Amino acid sequence: MKSIITILSVLAIAAGVHAADGKAKGDAKGKGKGDPAAAFAKLDANNDGKVSKEEFMASPSAKKDAAKAEKSFSNRDKNGDGFLSKEEFSPAKKAK
């Protein structure tokens, strides 16, 4: 009987850890991109409130596919100043 309770306790703890890990990565299912504000802050290496193309291209995902990152930066840089503001960086809100 003690072994069954011990096994069930271990399984419950493991399920809790797995659920918490999923929420930390984005949403309750572990999918999603997480917090855009946190990603912006991480990319803004010099903390000037904007992300330069150099800062954007230094990210791990940009290093994997530089051409895709260049296109993404250009598409987001709506005013063409060579920097991404927090508004330009954040994904567009979906209409309901």
Buried (B, 14 or more C-beta within 10 A) or exposed (E): EEEEEEEEEEEEEEEEEEEEEBEEEEEEEEEEEEEEEEBBBEBBEEEEEBBBBEBBBBBEEBEEEEEEBBEBBEEBBEEEEEBBBBEBBBEEEEEE
